[in-house]
Amino acid sequence: MDVPLDTASFSQEENMETLQNEFTQLVKFRFTALLKLRRYPLLGRQVEELNLVKDVEGGGTGEEKLEQKNPWVPLGLKILAIQTLQYTDKSNRCIDKLHELKEHLVSQQRNVSPSSTKTSGVYWAGCIDNALANAFARKNDFRLALAALDDVQDCLEDAVNLLITEWLGDEEGNDKAEELRLRNVLLGSSKVEVLSRQGRILLQAGALQEASYLFQRASDEIVSVKEFVGNVGKRDSDGEEQGKTKLQILHDHLEKITLISQSPIQIYINEGLLHFAEKSFDKAMKIFGEALEILKQQSQKFSPVQLQQEERDEKEVNYALFLSTSPIVSIIEKTIGLEGDENLLAHCQNNYALCSLYSCRMKEAVSLMESLVRINPTYFLTEALAFNLCTLYELGSDGAMSGKKKKVVQLIAKRFYLHDIGTESFRIN
């Protein structure tokens, strides 16, 4: 006898899951916006109101407490909420909570493999270690930051394997050579990110020789990534996914991932920082300028300059939504745990401006920065560029002319709704 399925209950469960996913995405967007706007008191209140972070009192681990309070909230959102404590809580609460979560992962791994004491190949381990590295670096605790990044690097190979396995699932008949190439691209770009960050921490500590060694190791990993990034745009990756294999869809998605597209620029920045530390300012300025040119070319792939402003805005919104909602982005987050540096452009701009000051080439720097703003103000007019450009105006013009130029920059920011640029960045008295 056939038993009829209760389709109504299935529909309710699916609707509830959809609502929960949408709510989670909205909370992430809001937290990120509040961080960018530096509205930390409001951010702190909202994190507490949602019960995403709770002090551990009594028995049980922090994760168990969180699961009891919000059983449906994904771990990624909880990690983001804990990271906000760096800005809203002056204590070490952020680091303590991250360690609790990591210990919870280790204990889960022990249940599967009693002899294991590591989190290699475990979901979210890389994300937690990455968050710990950021928290330690923010406190200038460089040794612990380097150790946390070592933990990230130790798990990279297993994390990439986990990512590929989850994405492909049980699909058979894939091109093994292409699968290996994409695996190497993911692993290479991840190593470039980790090694570059470790090298820059060592530069801050004054260890130039050790930083140079790590930067060289990063350069050795870039070959497969550079070839992949160089071929972006030579094939249609925006077409319909229907009819494509999972491996082909993975290729299309990876073309847009910032962790990969930024890898070649990371190498330029590493070299520029070394020259800057050695006081070779002209060489450093040239390299940072080349990095800005690459970023300019990349921005035009997703926002072509020949399009009308409305069409460019639509393409930029679509790209931002892809980075926020793509399934491969969420899988990278819970396996590899790394993401592209959203401040990479600002770092390039800031370092370029500093080099121009030290090498007395301010007019050249002003010309490049203004050209970038003309090409795409919503992408290039960052807080760092506004501050540096207005500073160069002050140094290179008289008071009246400087004031006019700074007001123009402020009007551009207002016209394009760049609310994350504070009024202090325009240096207007």
Beta strands, then each sheet from edge to edge (+ up, - down):
end
